[in-house]
Amino acid sequence: MDRRAAREGVVALPRTVPLYAGLFLPRLEPSELALAVSLAGGAGARGVALFSLNTLSAARLSALVSVLLGSRGDAETRKREGR
């Protein structure tokens, strides 16, 4: 996942239109999937869309859950701390 691609999409869209980064699962190892989700969020994407779900292995699902729960936990911490 190239963070620049997600950022360019976010910038090109009107502010009222969210961008969801498309991720093609067969091309991503579990660690790459977690990184791609993090990079998309860091670039301003509202979320991700996963393609080819029949290849969603237990390892990929675990990586996805880890990064999503980690992101939510970080956001909740920032909110509690007033950041």
Steps between C-alpha positions, in 0.01 A plus 500: 500500500638833398397766749530760226219340300257522791607856580456609137150352500406677823628832366327457162156433651270765640526517880150356532596183309693241703767279344514128575826341383455177303726213607537185289559225755681241283786749450549573871664290767348545848768747610459694175122512551544652846747754359270587209207568735721719719639691203154557352373641828809714542446643153147607587294210366176447692546123477587211273314271264629143479486318168505124447374407845521129417872541571444646849708250696510476877842671494373789287190536718716505813724772353196703397337473842826596673549817299134602523476444873835670549379803304178516696686471826736781399207725403321427826814581695545831316134588561529429874817708520342788312728478196 
